[in-house]
Amino acid sequence: MEDCLVFSAVWNGRSMTAQEATDVMKSFLVDLSRISPWSPPFDVSGRSKKNIHMPIAEDLSNFDEVVFRAMDNKDVRFFSDTDPHTMRIRPDSRSVFGVRAMFSDLPQRKLKKSMVTIDMGMGSSDGSCNSGLSIRVPFYAPYTEENGIWAMSKEMEQPEAIFEFLIDFFDPYFCSVYSSAFVMDLVEWGIDINSPIGWRSYVRSPKVVEALVGDSHVSGYREGVLIEIGDTPLVFKDSEAREHALAVAIEIRDKLRVAKATDWMATS
């Protein structure tokens, strides 16, 4: 798997209709384009292989129409108040799985391997699924250096601006900026639940806050704590800096394991 810079946020979202979720997606993508390298034209992919890389007009005039087609899936049961007999997606449809769509800037790319993707899922009708977002930016391989602006641009103060924007927009339980390869070296799936320690990690869980009291890499921030393991995301690219960051992250991980505070979504 190619290494990526990942911006991730998870929150306990309310039940949403397909239209409400689509409105949130559109608002997020438009606002993100104001503070980051993200911009139209982009495409959208849904749950099924049939609905992959469906182009959206640059002026977003067909956004709802195309996103609805992408999110529709004959294997998912959608519930509509106005048409209770239909299983296909409608603007007022809800689903226990919520709705999910993945956007990419592939229309602007020469190589598929360098495309940036934004994956959003939200709106579970019964609250059984958390809402979440991840922005994956291929950056650490030579052919993706064009994406360096996501990590290094001083003009737009990236990626701090994106990190802050995600917290402002979604009010998440946690938000983190990390390298996918770094996290694979750090966590063990099934043990470390929802705990991608990264360059910056914001966590609201009371158990995490309590477990990390007094740690020199942790400070109070908003409604929780901010974990910092490096000065810039380039900490994941420089071998010496990465080694130090990994040692710090392992110390934090082990503290969370001892305190049984590995689920950052825990509210008590």
Secondary structure, 3 states (H helix, E strand, C coil): CCCEEEEEEEECCCCCCHHHHHHHHHHHHHHHHHHCCCCCCCEEECCCCCCCCEECCCCCCCHHHHHHHHHCCCCCCCEECCCCCCCCCCCCEEECCCEEEEEECHHHCCCHHHCCEEEEEECECCCCCCEEEEEEEECCCHHHHHHHHHHHCCCCCCCHHHHHHHHHHHCCCEEEEEEHHHHHHHCCCCCCCCCCCCCEEEECCHHHHHHCCCCCCEEEECCEEEEECCCCHHHHCCHHHHHHHHHHHHHHHHHHHHCCCCCCCCCC
